[in-house]
Amino acid sequence: MRRGVVFLALLITALIAGCGGDGDGDALTADEFRQQADAICVDFEGRLDELGTPESLDDLQGYVDDAVPILEEGTNELDELQPPEELEEDWNRAMEINREQLDTVRELQTAVEEGDQARIAELLQEAEAARDESNQLASDLGLEECGSEASGP
């Protein structure tokens, strides 16, 4: 279970790293978009890093409780970005995955509260597959910080 606890901490950090969005603002140039998305990822990954890594299932509850509001705020900021038309389809899919991952972390929060280790393991597996797709989309979008292995698993 220790491996799962550490993976969850890394997953939560990667959630912000995945990026995505379909905000209502004016479309940015590709370079502006990439710079702003990466800046948001760096900011929120730093905030998540400050939480440390939970060492046990007991530590995990506090970690997830602290991480969820950070993830929500980061997701909202990413959602405000308006990508240029040529990046919009991949960005919208990446944001969809990001919101799904946020829902998964909320479900993990409940599973940890209930001590449901089987559900925790199941959610971690789901999250890993989504993270891989999100990281690939971030790479396809030309993002350097969002979705990078240096910024998450």
N, C-alpha and C positions, 0 to 999 in steps of 0.2 A: 504494500500500500504506500510505502514511502516514495517509491518511484512515481506513483500516481499523484501524490501531493506536490512533488517538485514539478512534474509535468504540468499540473494545473497552474502553478505560478507562472511557468513559462508560457503557457497557453494564453493566460490573461494578458501578459505583456505582448504577445503576438497578435492579440485581438486588435489592438490599436495599430500595430504594424501592418496589418492587412489592408487597411484603408478602404475607401469607396465613397460614393455619394451622388445625389442628384438634386443639389440645392436650387434655390430660386434666384440667386444673384446673377450678375452678368457673367458670361462665359469668359474665362481666362485664356491667355495664350498657353500653349503647351508648356513652355518653360515656367511661366508664372504658376500654373497649376501644379507642376511637379515640385517647385520650390515651396509653395504653401502647404501642400499635402505632407511633404517630408518634414517641414518645420512642426506641423501639428503632431506627427508621429513621434518626433524626437522629444517634444515637450511632454506628451502624455506617457511615453515609455519611461522617461526620467521619473515622473511622478510614481509610476508603478514600481520602478526599481527601488525607490525610497521605502517601499513597504517591506522590502526584504523577501526572503524565501521561507515559507512555512516549513517547519521541520517535522511536523506531525499532523495527524488528522485534527487534533485539538487546536493547533495553530491555524489550521486552514479556515476555520469559521471566521475568525477575526480578519484574516487576510481577504477573504472573499467579500466580507461586509465592507471593508475599506476600498476594495478594488472596484466594486460595481458602480459607485457614483463617479469614479474617475473614468471608467469605460463609457458610461452614459454621456458624460460631458465631452469626451474625445470623439465619440460617435456623432454627437450633435454638431461639433465643429467641422468634422469631415463632411458631414451631410450638407453643410452650407456652401461648400466649394462647388463651383460650376465649371466642369471641364470643357475644353474645346470639343466641338462636334466629333472630331476624329477619335477622341478618347472616351466619349460618353458611354458607349455600350459596355466596354470593359469596366469603366468606373462604376456604372450603375450595378453591374453584377458583383463587383467587389464590395460595394456598399451593402448589397442584399446579404452577402455572406457575412459581412461584419455585423449586421443586425441579428442574423441567425446565431452567430457566435455569442453575442451579448445575451440573447435569450437562453442559450445553453449555459452560460455562466450563472444566470439567474436560477435556472433549474438546478445547477450544481449547488448553489447556495442553499436551496431547499433540501437537496439530498444530503448535504453535510449536516444541516440542522437536524435531520431525521436519522443521521448515522447510517444511511443506506449505502453501504459500500458497493453493492452490485450496481446500483444506479449510477454511482460516482464513476465506476469503471466504464460503464456503457457510455456515459456522456463524454468522458475523456476520449474514447475511441471516435465518437462522432465529431468531436471538436478537432481532432488531429486531421481527419480527412478534409474538413472545411478549411483548416489553416493552410494545408498544402495548396488547395485551389486558390485561396486568397493570396498567398505568397506568389504564386505563378502570375496571377492577374496584376499584382503590384509590379512585378518584373516586366511584364508585357507593356505596362503603362510607362515604363521608364523611371519608376520611383527608385531612389537609392536607399532611403532609410526605411520607408514603409515596406514591410515584407522581407527585409534583408535578414539573413541568418544571424548577423551581428546583433540585430535588434530583437531577436526572438528565436525560438527553436527552429 
